[in-house]
């Protein structure tokens, strides 16, 4: 789901940086409105590191091999911290693992960061009926984790399909990209279940985190 350097035209990469800069500014502004935001920094740092290494955890599902992204979990636990945390994590992934690229860092942050914020907004519904119970919380946790991944996949596919180089075999590339949506659908279910497990565990041992 990481778009590498050289795949997108410069105008799209610049646009990606502009949007990422705006959303980062908005997120930091919302964070500063929280009275205890400095106390959240260690938690954000820990989850940024988790996001950074999650790309190394591969799950073989023939004929696919997927790796965890956890942007739904990031949004659910970190709230507005999630977007800048994902930006930092993607930067280090590009530098150390060559996942994605520096020219596409803005676009990749949009692909994974915006769904993370949407997962956070969805999770806020847990305080409202009919979700203010254990079953409702689990349902929202699953939807938050799964929706973030699947929405990221849709953004990735939309951006990639609309910026394929004419030098490539367009039909073959489109088929491969659209086929990958099946793997992302499976990954969405897996991360939705992992999100439920994590939320259930944290609700028992450290509920203030969520």
TORZA-46906 format. One record per residue (C-alpha): residue number from 1; x, y, z negated; residue in one letter. Coordinates in steps of 0.2 Angstrom, whole numbers. Example, Ala and Ser with C-alpha at 12.3 -4.5 7.8 and 13.67 -1.06 7.14 Angstrom:
<nodes>
+-----+-------+-------+-------+------+
| pos |     x |     y |     z | code |
+-----+-------+-------+-------+------+
|   1 |    62 |   -22 |   -39 |    A |
|   2 |    68 |    -5 |   -36 |    S |
+-----+-------+-------+-------+------+
</nodes>
This chain:
<nodes>
+-----+-------+-------+-------+------+
| pos |     x |     y |     z | code |
+-----+-------+-------+-------+------+
|   1 |     0 |     0 |     0 |    X |
|   2 |    15 |    11 |     0 |    X |
|   3 |    17 |    21 |    17 |    X |
|   4 |    36 |    21 |    21 |    X |
|   5 |    46 |    35 |    29 |    X |
|   6 |    44 |    38 |    47 |    X |
|   7 |    27 |    32 |    49 |    X |
|   8 |    17 |    48 |    47 |    X |
|   9 |    20 |    64 |    57 |    X |
|  10 |    28 |    79 |    47 |    X |
|  11 |    12 |    89 |    47 |    X |
|  12 |     3 |    75 |    37 |    X |
|  13 |    17 |    73 |    25 |    X |
|  14 |    17 |    91 |    22 |    X |
|  15 |    -2 |    91 |    19 |    X |
|  16 |     1 |    76 |     7 |    X |
|  17 |    13 |    86 |    -3 |    X |
|  18 |     2 |   101 |    -3 |    X |
|  19 |   -13 |    91 |   -10 |    X |
|  20 |    -2 |    82 |   -22 |    X |
|  21 |     5 |    98 |   -29 |    X |
|  22 |   -13 |   105 |   -31 |    X |
|  23 |   -20 |    90 |   -40 |    X |
|  24 |    -4 |    89 |   -51 |    X |
|  25 |    -7 |   108 |   -56 |    X |
|  26 |   -25 |   104 |   -60 |    X |
|  27 |   -21 |    89 |   -70 |    X |
|  28 |    -7 |    98 |   -80 |    X |
|  29 |   -19 |   112 |   -83 |    X |
|  30 |   -33 |   100 |   -90 |    X |
|  31 |   -19 |    92 |  -101 |    X |
|  32 |   -14 |   108 |  -108 |    X |
|  33 |   -32 |   111 |  -114 |    X |
|  34 |   -31 |    96 |  -125 |    X |
|  35 |   -26 |   100 |  -143 |    X |
|  36 |   -15 |    85 |  -146 |    X |
|  37 |    -8 |    83 |  -128 |    X |
|  38 |    10 |    82 |  -134 |    X |
|  39 |     5 |    66 |  -144 |    X |
|  40 |     0 |    58 |  -128 |    X |
|  41 |    17 |    60 |  -120 |    X |
|  42 |    24 |    44 |  -127 |    X |
|  43 |     9 |    34 |  -121 |    X |
|  44 |    10 |    42 |  -104 |    X |
|  45 |    29 |    38 |  -103 |    X |
|  46 |    26 |    20 |  -108 |    X |
|  47 |    12 |    17 |   -95 |    X |
|  48 |    23 |    26 |   -81 |    X |
|  49 |    36 |    13 |   -84 |    X |
|  50 |    23 |     0 |   -83 |    X |
|  51 |    17 |     6 |   -67 |    X |
|  52 |    35 |     8 |   -61 |    X |
|  53 |    39 |   -11 |   -64 |    X |
|  54 |    22 |   -18 |   -59 |    X |
|  55 |    27 |   -18 |   -41 |    X |
|  56 |    39 |   -31 |   -45 |    X |
|  57 |    25 |   -43 |   -51 |    X |
|  58 |    20 |   -53 |   -36 |    X |
|  59 |     5 |   -64 |   -35 |    X |
|  60 |     5 |   -77 |   -21 |    X |
|  61 |   -12 |   -79 |   -13 |    X |
|  62 |   -10 |   -88 |     4 |    X |
|  63 |    -9 |   -80 |    16 |    X |
|  64 |    -6 |   -65 |     6 |    X |
|  65 |     6 |   -59 |    -7 |    X |
|  66 |     0 |   -45 |   -18 |    X |
|  67 |     8 |   -35 |   -32 |    X |
|  68 |     0 |   -26 |   -46 |    X |
|  69 |    -3 |    -8 |   -45 |    X |
|  70 |   -13 |    -4 |   -61 |    X |
|  71 |   -19 |    13 |   -56 |    X |
|  72 |   -36 |    10 |   -63 |    X |
|  73 |   -28 |     6 |   -80 |    X |
|  74 |   -18 |    21 |   -79 |    X |
|  75 |   -33 |    32 |   -76 |    X |
|  76 |   -44 |    23 |   -89 |    X |
|  77 |   -30 |    25 |  -103 |    X |
|  78 |   -21 |    41 |   -98 |    X |
|  79 |   -35 |    52 |   -91 |    X |
|  80 |   -27 |    67 |   -83 |    X |
|  81 |   -10 |    61 |   -87 |    X |
|  82 |   -12 |    47 |   -74 |    X |
|  83 |    -9 |    58 |   -59 |    X |
|  84 |     8 |    65 |   -63 |    X |
|  85 |    13 |    48 |   -71 |    X |
|  86 |     9 |    40 |   -54 |    X |
|  87 |    19 |    53 |   -45 |    X |
|  88 |    34 |    50 |   -56 |    X |
|  89 |    32 |    31 |   -55 |    X |
|  90 |    31 |    32 |   -36 |    X |
|  91 |    46 |    43 |   -35 |    X |
|  92 |    57 |    31 |   -44 |    X |
|  93 |    50 |    16 |   -34 |    X |
|  94 |    55 |    25 |   -18 |    X |
|  95 |    72 |    29 |   -25 |    X |
|  96 |    76 |    12 |   -33 |    X |
|  97 |    66 |    -1 |   -23 |    X |
|  98 |    63 |     8 |    -7 |    X |
|  99 |    44 |     6 |    -9 |    X |
| 100 |    36 |    20 |     1 |    X |
| 101 |    47 |    35 |     4 |    X |
| 102 |    52 |    52 |    -1 |    X |
| 103 |    44 |    60 |    14 |    X |
| 104 |    27 |    51 |    11 |    X |
| 105 |    28 |    53 |    -8 |    X |
| 106 |    14 |    66 |    -7 |    X |
| 107 |     2 |    55 |     3 |    X |
| 108 |     6 |    39 |    -7 |    X |
| 109 |     2 |    49 |   -23 |    X |
| 110 |   -14 |    54 |   -16 |    X |
| 111 |   -18 |    36 |   -11 |    X |
| 112 |   -15 |    29 |   -29 |    X |
| 113 |   -18 |    45 |   -39 |    X |
| 114 |   -35 |    51 |   -34 |    X |
| 115 |   -43 |    34 |   -37 |    X |
| 116 |   -35 |    34 |   -54 |    X |
| 117 |   -43 |    50 |   -59 |    X |
| 118 |   -60 |    43 |   -52 |    X |
| 119 |   -58 |    28 |   -63 |    X |
| 120 |   -55 |    40 |   -78 |    X |
| 121 |   -71 |    49 |   -73 |    X |
| 122 |   -81 |    32 |   -72 |    X |
| 123 |   -74 |    27 |   -89 |    X |
| 124 |   -81 |    42 |   -97 |    X |
| 125 |   -99 |    35 |   -94 |    X |
| 126 |   -95 |    22 |  -108 |    X |
| 127 |  -103 |    35 |  -120 |    X |
| 128 |  -119 |    36 |  -111 |    X |
| 129 |  -134 |    23 |  -111 |    X |
| 130 |  -135 |    10 |  -105 |    X |
| 131 |  -116 |     8 |  -105 |    X |
| 132 |  -113 |    12 |  -124 |    X |
| 133 |  -111 |    -6 |  -129 |    X |
| 134 |   -99 |   -20 |  -127 |    X |
| 135 |  -106 |   -27 |  -111 |    X |
| 136 |  -108 |    -9 |  -103 |    X |
| 137 |   -90 |    -5 |  -108 |    X |
| 138 |   -84 |   -21 |  -100 |    X |
| 139 |   -93 |   -18 |   -84 |    X |
| 140 |   -86 |     0 |   -83 |    X |
| 141 |   -69 |    -7 |   -87 |    X |
| 142 |   -70 |   -19 |   -72 |    X |
| 143 |   -77 |    -7 |   -60 |    X |
| 144 |   -64 |     6 |   -65 |    X |
| 145 |   -50 |    -6 |   -62 |    X |
| 146 |   -57 |   -14 |   -46 |    X |
| 147 |   -63 |     2 |   -38 |    X |
| 148 |   -47 |    11 |   -40 |    X |
| 149 |   -38 |    -2 |   -31 |    X |
| 150 |   -51 |    -4 |   -17 |    X |
| 151 |   -52 |    15 |   -14 |    X |
| 152 |   -33 |    16 |   -13 |    X |
| 153 |   -34 |     2 |     0 |    X |
| 154 |   -47 |    11 |    10 |    X |
| 155 |   -37 |    28 |     9 |    X |
| 156 |   -21 |    18 |    14 |    X |
| 157 |   -30 |    10 |    29 |    X |
| 158 |   -39 |    26 |    35 |    X |
| 159 |   -22 |    36 |    35 |    X |
| 160 |   -12 |    22 |    43 |    X |
| 161 |   -25 |    19 |    57 |    X |
| 162 |   -26 |    37 |    61 |    X |
| 163 |    -7 |    40 |    62 |    X |
| 164 |    -1 |    24 |    71 |    X |
| 165 |    13 |    28 |    83 |    X |
| 166 |     9 |    25 |   102 |    X |
| 167 |    25 |    16 |   103 |    X |
| 168 |    18 |     2 |    93 |    X |
| 169 |     6 |   -12 |    98 |    X |
| 170 |   -10 |    -3 |    92 |    X |
| 171 |   -22 |   -17 |    93 |    X |
| 172 |   -10 |   -29 |    84 |    X |
| 173 |    -6 |   -16 |    71 |    X |
| 174 |   -25 |   -12 |    68 |    X |
| 175 |   -29 |   -31 |    66 |    X |
| 176 |   -15 |   -33 |    53 |    X |
| 177 |   -20 |   -18 |    43 |    X |
| 178 |   -38 |   -22 |    43 |    X |
| 179 |   -34 |   -40 |    38 |    X |
| 180 |   -25 |   -34 |    23 |    X |
| 181 |   -41 |   -27 |    17 |    X |
| 182 |   -46 |   -45 |    12 |    X |
| 183 |   -30 |   -46 |     1 |    X |
| 184 |   -34 |   -29 |    -7 |    X |
| 185 |   -52 |   -35 |   -10 |    X |
| 186 |   -45 |   -50 |   -20 |    X |
| 187 |   -32 |   -39 |   -29 |    X |
| 188 |   -46 |   -27 |   -34 |    X |
| 189 |   -55 |   -42 |   -42 |    X |
| 190 |   -40 |   -47 |   -51 |    X |
| 191 |   -36 |   -30 |   -58 |    X |
| 192 |   -54 |   -27 |   -63 |    X |
| 193 |   -53 |   -43 |   -74 |    X |
| 194 |   -36 |   -38 |   -81 |    X |
| 195 |   -43 |   -21 |   -85 |    X |
| 196 |   -57 |   -29 |   -95 |    X |
| 197 |   -45 |   -40 |  -104 |    X |
| 198 |   -34 |   -25 |  -108 |    X |
| 199 |   -49 |   -15 |  -114 |    X |
| 200 |   -56 |   -29 |  -125 |    X |
| 201 |   -39 |   -31 |  -133 |    X |
| 202 |   -36 |   -13 |  -136 |    X |
| 203 |   -53 |   -11 |  -143 |    X |
| 204 |   -49 |   -23 |  -157 |    X |
| 205 |   -31 |   -19 |  -161 |    X |
| 206 |   -30 |     0 |  -157 |    X |
| 207 |   -46 |     7 |  -151 |    X |
| 208 |   -40 |    25 |  -152 |    X |
| 209 |   -29 |    22 |  -136 |    X |
| 210 |   -45 |    21 |  -126 |    X |
+-----+-------+-------+-------+------+
</nodes>
